[in-house]
């Protein structure tokens, strides 16, 4: 699917589609759904595309069952029926809908594999999340597992498995660890590296894999997205199966 953005054409590849699901490769820097900015969002674009491709009259149903932050690209699952949306949402609540991300972090963590547990609070006015002490008012537990895939002197590529789905979770947890994500102006100090140019960089976070049960057949399904053709990912040997 090709769409016209501000002064350019961009593509939203379809990863998988049937009567119940639509899985796409979300480009970075597109909203998941409408917000107060009025900027284009992937949910609206996909609804428009379905309406045209299938010549559907009236409103098109497409359920947003999970979100990606605006600067994050990668695999994203939508429900084409309300029944599918309800069943996928239940899987998310039961932690049967698993999400794996790739992240480029500044520096090299002390441990090659680790589990990070923090307690996060979101300030709705500033749209910023902070790590706080356990028991703080409004704090929610955030858990992720990571494994370093590749390191160089100033950046590390890590695979991240989210156990919880808190806003900005990966960005905040790695920043709190002292290894903010590449290109993260909100949570990390931006520094110039020897391998990459950090002039208005894309955020180093990518939705790499989603696993869940098909909402109708109940069979296990997996979807992957590889960021090879996007900066800064195309400067790294991802080494992923």
Secondary structure as GFF3:
##gff-version 3
##sequence-region A 1 241
A	DSSP	beta_strand	2	4	.	.	.	ID=ss1
A	DSSP	beta_strand	9	11	.	.	.	ID=ss2
A	DSSP	beta_strand	13	17	.	.	.	ID=ss3
A	DSSP	beta_strand	21	26	.	.	.	ID=ss4
A	DSSP	alpha_helix	42	53	.	.	.	ID=ss5
A	DSSP	beta_strand	63	64	.	.	.	ID=ss6
A	DSSP	beta_strand	73	79	.	.	.	ID=ss7
A	DSSP	alpha_helix	82	93	.	.	.	ID=ss8
A	DSSP	beta_strand	98	106	.	.	.	ID=ss9
A	DSSP	beta_strand	113	123	.	.	.	ID=ss10
A	DSSP	beta_strand	128	132	.	.	.	ID=ss11
A	DSSP	beta_strand	140	151	.	.	.	ID=ss12
A	DSSP	beta_strand	155	162	.	.	.	ID=ss13
A	DSSP	alpha_helix	169	177	.	.	.	ID=ss14
A	DSSP	beta_strand	205	213	.	.	.	ID=ss15
A	DSSP	beta_strand	220	224	.	.	.	ID=ss16
A	DSSP	three_ten_helix	233	235	.	.	.	ID=ss17
###
